Amino acid sequence: MTEFEVHKRAAPASASAPRRDHNVQLIVLHSDLGSAPDSIAAFSAPRSASAPHYYVDANGQITQLVSEKRAARHSGSARWEKRTRNIDLISVGIMLEHRLDGGAGSAQLAALQWLLDALLVYFALDEDAVVRWQPAIGGQPLAALSRYFPPQPPAPAPARPTRAATRAAGAATLGLEDDPLAAQRLWLRLQDLTHKQRGGAFHIDWSFHLHAAKFDLGAPLAPSDPTQIQPAGDPRSYGYQPFARDTICNEGRNWDQIQSLNSLLGASVAPTGLARALVDASYRSSLAVSESRVAMRGNNTFQPGWKFHQVALQEHLGAPISRNYATADGLYAVQVFAGDTLYTPRAEGSGCRRLGQTAPGDPAYAPIWAETYAAIGAAYNPSSPHQQFAAANKLGAPLGPVTRADFEGTPIDIQIFALDTIYAGPDGQIKRLSALPKPDIVSTWQPAPVTSNQPPPPPPGQGAGQVPERVRRLINRAIGLLGSDGDDLAKFPELRKFAPDGDIVCADLVTICLNEAGVRLWSNVSDPTGTGRTGPRAANYYRPDAANQGALRQVGDAEPWLPGDILIYGKGDLSVDRAYHVNLYVAPFTYNGRTRDVVNSSLGDPRVLALNKDDCMRTHCSPDYRWTKRVRVVELEREFT
């Protein structure tokens, strides 16, 4: 994971306020249309009345202006979950230089995602806690908050091929006889044009776009939706994008773990679950693009009992381009899908025919093609060479008319169909985008295995009933502490000796759980910083040190995880610095409908939280920390052997 340095520039106390025991529930993203130097200077001026917690500039530099322990004045009051609330008290604010929609570059997105990862882990929040702030408009008295998912950070990608020093003539360049670099430049140009038709910009380093290009899913039918879907009964949320041949998705921010709607479908779609949520979302987003351009009539939702919709799913025809409607003359029922147009003569009353399987001499052929073009607001021209080529090669529905574009000074006539984009140079020969060679980053792309749907298997010796009794006591104590510090100390008065001030800090949590397992603790450890963090109430107590040699050891990355493993976090080398935070791995368990495996408490936070070890290892649990180490109590390890 790329690490980012967090620069500190304190805003005055007037730019924030105490949280007054409110827990952080949201991370609010703001767009700044000014420049980073001017905005940061204004936020940190002596009498500033507002500031975000963090500012991320266009180059990816992160500046912290306000501690997360205070309520930065960045949003004020807004309507959220049917209540008018002071959002500042329950949120962390992040401001980005430039707009969120289309203005963020690769470095800024990478820094933002790194910061979001760390904050979501630190506050034990899920991805749906990320929202976007929009000012009050249209006479509305309050600002608006909406759930928002920023684009994924870019994957490392090779530079796009540069133009040859001496470019061939237009027809020869389009012929691509002797210029493979030109072929890749043309491929990129046509992908850009294809995506702009309905799906926004093409990003060769985005997982969805790599996947669609690698597996020839055709044109996008709508942009990737920043608002993730959450299937009924599923605590997870999913990003998605509909393409002509399939709708693909990923859980949360597991960008590379692509899942396919087609692979989830059986003989029929279940009334609930991820597949049904993807079908509904595909219909909704694709038709929203169509209806922003052409007035439509008829039904616009998925109906599992309708023949058209059953055939579209079974034949993998993709999402609809039009609603389900009757033609103006009353002769046909029609619905245009990406892969084909389905229709039936009204006189038949039922059934389903496909335009792609209808002979040109059939009386329905020309009228249904006319309806197919009407769905995109264009006229059907049966004599068009592009149309004739597309019909002969069964390229699905047109997404736009024939248009003139430019490729390196050469005019090309292109037409985007759902299943392929076709083009012709000055010689008039029609060719297909899919016939061009793909760049290496596309041809070598492979999605990562989907790992988050099931809890990880237990390490050896940890099957049902095989966890040692002492370790089981540790696990039960840790999970039993989830909730608030106050409730825990009321339920278990004996714990007050570990937290005499009523605040269960991170080291208290680990010490309490080790005490429950009967672990004998060691003498105080050293503190190179000289700040006195040497006792069991300090995270530094759990660093590998001469004082605990033989009792505590650092665990290698390849070693299996065992309940009781301790995660420590720091900023600098332990020879000159101390550990700053600590939490406890207890093996997978379910909490609030989600799989978790780490229990965490923090100084000043009145809660004990459930986290995920992979997130903790990846993000180091906070933007302040630079590393995570795993250590193990040798006494507990022996219980497993």
JOUR-V542582 format. One line per field, one symbol per residue. burial: + if it has 16 or more other ideal C-beta (glycine too) atoms within 10 Angstrom, else -. Layout:
# JOUR-V542582
burial: ???
This chain:
# JOUR-V542582
burial: ---+-+----++--++--+----+++++++++---+--++--++---+-+++++++++-+++++++-+-++++++--+++----++++++++++++++-+---+--+++++++++++++++++++-++++++++--------+-+-+++++++++-+---+------+-+--++++--+--++++++++++-+++-++++-+++-++++++++++-++++++++++-++++--+-++++++++++++++++++++++++++--++---+----++++++-+++++++-++---------+-+-----++++++---+++++++++-+----+++++++++++++-------+++++-+-----+--+++-++++++-+-+---++++-+++---++++++++----++-+-++++++++++++++----+++++-+-++-++--+-+----------+---+----++--+++++-+++-++--+--++-----+--++---+++++++++++++++-+--+-++-+-----++-++++++++++--+--++--+-----++++++++++---+--+++++++++++++-----++++++++--+++++++++-+++-++++++++-++++++-+++-++-
